[in-house]
Amino acid sequence: MSDEDVVSILRNWTAGDLGSLAASLGVLVHRLATHPDRQEVTRAQVARGEHDAVEAAIEEVLRIDDPFVANRRRTTREVEVGGRTIPAGDRVLLSWTSANRDPLVFGDPDEFRPEENAEQSLVFGAGPHVCPGRALTLMELRVAVSALLSRTDQLLPTDEPPVRERPPASGWARAPVVLV
């Protein structure tokens, strides 16, 4: 591997991990606080120990409000996308947020359908670029969400409006909630 490849991998494995978890947890807590029906279902799943269902719900919430905006790649060969030819070696920007909200793939991108959308979700990438930490990340987020829901009766939004992160970051810079 080139030095550039090693640096890229290390950057993603170190700085990306903590920031990604924090951004993801903020998205999840905000969603639960602002969607009491989803909070009730997830609470019940946590109480019954339905780990797979909780992780599927987490991944679907992250698809709907993706904290991972984009990724850069370099084409390895000439390719045609959307009627446009991209030469080999060109840099491209993959918009995960746009891809995960594509109505041609997901129908109504705001509709919560974890079972139907799981195969098409790109929250953790796909193919040779799939996130090697996907399973660990989902487990960490499930443990955090489970601990929060099992130790509270309700998560409520406050009167203070949430504030989005500024690009190139995504998620919430501030999303105040009340724990009851």
Order of alpha helices (4+ residues) and beta strands (2+ residues): alpha-alpha-alpha-alpha-beta-beta-beta-beta-alpha-alpha-alpha-alpha-beta-beta-beta-beta
